[in-house]
Amino acid sequence: MLIREFKRPDLKRVLEIESSSFDDPYPANVLVDLYNLGAGFLVAQQDNIIVGYIIFWIRFEDEGHIISIAVDPHHHRKKIGSRLVETTLEIFKKYNVDKIQLEVRKGNRKARKFYQRLGFEEKTLVINYYEDGEDAMIMEKILENLENSYNPE
Ligand SMILES: CC(C)(COP(=O)(O)OP(=O)(O)OC[C@H]1O[C@@H](n2cnc3c(N)ncnc32)[C@H](O)[C@@H]1OP(=O)(O)O)[C@@H](O)C(=O)NCCC(=O)NCCS
């Protein structure tokens, strides 16, 4: 499996995965806007087919934020999502990001388990976060960045 940067021709497959993964999928223009604004956008490709994607960016200079991730439901539990997050963490490290946050629907138990498995901790419940009134769980991971933690004394 290959993890690579998103290219415009990937959009159709990404939208298919998006709509098979979420009840409230991002519309095409939101994904394109994020891409044009410089958000990180990676895809997972297997046998020449896009099977997953992740979008992320850096806010407040040193805080990474995972905006969205989804894997084609036919390819769940093959560590594709883990590979996408791990590659994103490597990119964040290069930019000296030391804290990563994301929001996940309280009722999305699968995703909460997935992120916990990757070392994210559940921090704060934000009531009524989503348009349909569902609460969001803020999850956070602190990255061990050797450069930042070096202390000569
Ligand atoms: C969440 C998602 C991206 C995980 O992708 P994935 O490629 O299937 O995940 P992985 O194979 O890397 O899973 C790694 C670990 O996470 C946990 N996990 C993943 N899916 C799980 C599930 N359905 N139930 C319980 N634990 C799960 C498991 O511990 C798993 O390891 P294991 O298979 O050895 O037990 C995928 O389920 C998805 O696209 N969901 C719909 C979109 C979504 O909810 N995105 C997140 C919104 S913030």
Ligand as a Chemical Component Dictionary entry (heavy atoms), coordinates in Angstrom:
data_LIG
# 
_chem_comp.id                   LIG 
_chem_comp.type                 NON-POLYMER 
_chem_comp.pdbx_formal_charge   0 
_chem_comp.three_letter_code    LIG 
# 
loop_
_chem_comp_atom.comp_id 
_chem_comp_atom.atom_id 
_chem_comp_atom.alt_atom_id 
_chem_comp_atom.type_symbol 
_chem_comp_atom.charge 
_chem_comp_atom.model_Cartn_x 
_chem_comp_atom.model_Cartn_y 
_chem_comp_atom.model_Cartn_z 
_chem_comp_atom.pdbx_ordinal 
LIG C1  C1  C 0 -11.932 5.023  11.914 1  
LIG C2  C2  C 0 -11.354 4.416  10.615 2  
LIG C3  C3  C 0 -10.637 5.493  9.834  3  
LIG C4  C4  C 0 -10.338 3.304  11.022 4  
LIG O1  O1  O 0 -9.679  2.847  9.831  5  
LIG P1  P1  P 0 -9.116  1.351  9.703  6  
LIG O2  O2  O 0 -8.153  1.327  8.583  7  
LIG O3  O3  O 0 -10.250 0.392  9.636  8  
LIG O4  O4  O 0 -8.385  1.169  11.099 9  
LIG P2  P2  P 0 -7.130  0.229  11.461 10 
LIG O5  O5  O 0 -7.215  -1.073 10.725 11 
LIG O6  O6  O 0 -5.884  1.017  11.285 12 
LIG O7  O7  O 0 -7.429  -0.025 13.025 13 
LIG C5  C5  C 0 -6.431  0.086  14.028 14 
LIG C6  C6  C 0 -7.043  -0.274 15.366 15 
LIG O8  O8  O 0 -8.088  0.674  15.703 16 
LIG C7  C7  C 0 -9.147  -0.019 16.401 17 
LIG N1  N1  N 0 -10.339 -0.065 15.560 18 
LIG C8  C8  C 0 -10.442 0.242  14.237 19 
LIG N2  N2  N 0 -11.706 0.053  13.815 20 
LIG C9  C9  C 0 -12.407 -0.410 14.876 21 
LIG C10 C10 C 0 -13.761 -0.820 15.070 22 
LIG N3  N3  N 0 -14.624 -0.833 14.053 23 
LIG N4  N4  N 0 -14.149 -1.244 16.290 24 
LIG C11 C11 C 0 -13.266 -1.270 17.319 25 
LIG N5  N5  N 0 -11.967 -0.912 17.207 26 
LIG C12 C12 C 0 -11.548 -0.481 16.002 27 
LIG C13 C13 C 0 -8.652  -1.438 16.610 28 
LIG O9  O9  O 0 -7.922  -1.463 17.830 29 
LIG C14 C14 C 0 -7.713  -1.623 15.429 30 
LIG O10 O10 O 0 -6.740  -2.605 15.613 31 
LIG P3  P3  P 0 -7.124  -4.178 15.379 32 
LIG O11 O11 O 0 -7.834  -4.275 14.051 33 
LIG O12 O12 O 0 -5.775  -4.871 15.403 34 
LIG O13 O13 O 0 -8.018  -4.559 16.533 35 
LIG C15 C15 C 0 -12.459 3.727  9.780  36 
LIG O14 O14 O 0 -13.243 2.899  10.624 37 
LIG C16 C16 C 0 -13.404 4.718  9.099  38 
LIG O15 O15 O 0 -13.151 5.171  7.980  39 
LIG N6  N6  N 0 -14.528 5.020  9.771  40 
LIG C17 C17 C 0 -15.540 5.931  9.176  41 
LIG C18 C18 C 0 -15.067 7.357  9.166  42 
LIG C19 C19 C 0 -14.755 7.862  10.573 43 
LIG O16 O16 O 0 -15.450 7.568  11.533 44 
LIG N7  N7  N 0 -13.665 8.666  10.656 45 
LIG C20 C20 C 0 -13.225 9.267  11.899 46 
LIG C21 C21 C 0 -14.024 10.486 12.148 47 
LIG S1  S1  S 0 -13.196 11.601 13.181 48 
# 
loop_
_chem_comp_bond.comp_id 
_chem_comp_bond.atom_id_1 
_chem_comp_bond.atom_id_2 
_chem_comp_bond.value_order 
_chem_comp_bond.pdbx_ordinal 
LIG C1  C2  SING 1  
LIG C2  C3  SING 2  
LIG C2  C4  SING 3  
LIG C2  C15 SING 4  
LIG C4  O1  SING 5  
LIG O1  P1  SING 6  
LIG P1  O2  DOUB 7  
LIG P1  O3  SING 8  
LIG P1  O4  SING 9  
LIG O4  P2  SING 10 
LIG P2  O5  DOUB 11 
LIG P2  O6  SING 12 
LIG P2  O7  SING 13 
LIG O7  C5  SING 14 
LIG C5  C6  SING 15 
LIG C6  O8  SING 16 
LIG C6  C14 SING 17 
LIG O8  C7  SING 18 
LIG C7  N1  SING 19 
LIG C7  C13 SING 20 
LIG N1  C8  SING 21 
LIG N1  C12 SING 22 
LIG C8  N2  DOUB 23 
LIG N2  C9  SING 24 
LIG C9  C10 SING 25 
LIG C9  C12 DOUB 26 
LIG C10 N3  SING 27 
LIG C10 N4  DOUB 28 
LIG N4  C11 SING 29 
LIG C11 N5  DOUB 30 
LIG N5  C12 SING 31 
LIG C13 O9  SING 32 
LIG C13 C14 SING 33 
LIG C14 O10 SING 34 
LIG O10 P3  SING 35 
LIG P3  O11 DOUB 36 
LIG P3  O12 SING 37 
LIG P3  O13 SING 38 
LIG C15 O14 SING 39 
LIG C15 C16 SING 40 
LIG C16 O15 DOUB 41 
LIG C16 N6  SING 42 
LIG N6  C17 SING 43 
LIG C17 C18 SING 44 
LIG C18 C19 SING 45 
LIG C19 O16 DOUB 46 
LIG C19 N7  SING 47 
LIG N7  C20 SING 48 
LIG C20 C21 SING 49 
LIG C21 S1  SING 50 
# 
